[in-house]
Amino acid sequence: MLRQRFVLDTTALTDSLAWESEGATNICEGMNAILDRVAQGRLHLGISCYIPYPSVYNEIKDFSRHNNCETRVMGKVDTWLVKKSPDRYKVKVPSKIFYEYVDYMRSRINKGMNISEEAIWESVSRCISLSENGTGLKDMEDEIERDIVGSIIRKFREKYRAALRYGNPGQRPGYRCFAIGERLDAAVISQDLGIQRWAEQLAFASWSPDLFRL
């Protein structure tokens, strides 16, 4: 009988919706509970769960370390999740998917450019407004840097990051999930909307972690 296989993104273990659905109150408890479910699935249902190595594995390790999780959490990761590196030279992507991705990224880049222009205009207009009180811009250099440029840059970074990353799997862990999923005919488990969207485009089964039940 063909065994069901799953490829887990980092969010399959770390997303708050995933571990809250397990009744956990923090990420360490949640990761531990999810890994117990994976263990049960492997022992009793013959299910295999994979994680891209080293990208997703290292991200999970960092989450565990930064949140001061017990060593048993990573022990369960090493025991119950199969670490696998994708074969990046054998995975084939249809030209239609590649074309759609290029077109998609072009629209995202244009959106990022518009956000950049808005930030520039805002900074210029606020500096001009300050200078109208008769004080030279040179005398207000510290105030401009602290109150105008700093706040605009922070806001720009947040909006720019959201514009380019939201719904976009343009990071190596996401691609590695696809590559392994394609080779193993496995379902992809991720909370990342970009990974979910492109899994659908590539005809992979895709579930969010809070719906992942073994």
Residue, then its C-alpha position, 0 to 999 in steps of 0.5 A: m500500500l502506498r504510504q502518505r508522505f508530507v513535506l513540512d515547512t518551518t511554519a508547520l511546527t512554529d505557527s501559532l495557529a498550529w500549536e494553539s490547536e493542540g491546546a499548547t500555550n507556547i511554541c515549545e509545548g506546541m512543537n512538542a505536541i505536534l511532533d508527538r502526533v507525527a510520531q503516532g502517525r509514523l508508528h501506527l499509520g505508516i506516514s512519513c514526514y520530511i523536512p528540507y535539509p539544511s534550510v528548514y531544519n536549521e530554522i526549526k533549530d533556531f526557533s527551538r534555541h531562541n525560545n529556550c525549548e527543552t532538548r527533547v524537542m530537537g530530539k523528536v525532530d531528529t527522530w521523527l522527521v526525515k531530513k532530506s535535501p532536494d535534487r535541484y537538478k532533476v525537478k522540472v517546472p512547466s514553462k507556464i508556471f515559470y512564466e506566471y511566476v516571472d509575471y507575478m514578480r514583475s507586478r510585485i517589483n512595480k508595487g515595491m517601486n511605488i512604495s519607494e516613491e511614496a516614501i521619498w515624496e513623504s520625506v521631502s514634503r515633511c522636510i519642506s514643512l519643517s523648513e517653512n518655520g524659518t529654520g534652515l534644514k542644516d540646523m534641523e539635521d538631527e531632528i530630520e534624521r530622528d523624527i522624519v527619516g527614521s520613522i519613514i524608513r521603518k514604515f517603508r521597510e514594513k510596507y515593502r516587505a509586505a508587498l514583496r513577500y506576501g503570497n510569494p514563495g521566493q525563499r529557498p525553504g519554500y522552493r525546497c519544499f516544492a522540490i521534495g514534494e515533487r520527487l516524493d509525490a508528497a503533500v506540503i504543510s505550510q502556513d505560508l500563503g505563497i507556498q500554499r498558492w504555488a503548491e496549488q499551481l504545481a498540483f501539490a496537495s497543500w494543507s495549513p498546519d492547523l488543519f494537519r491531523l494525523 
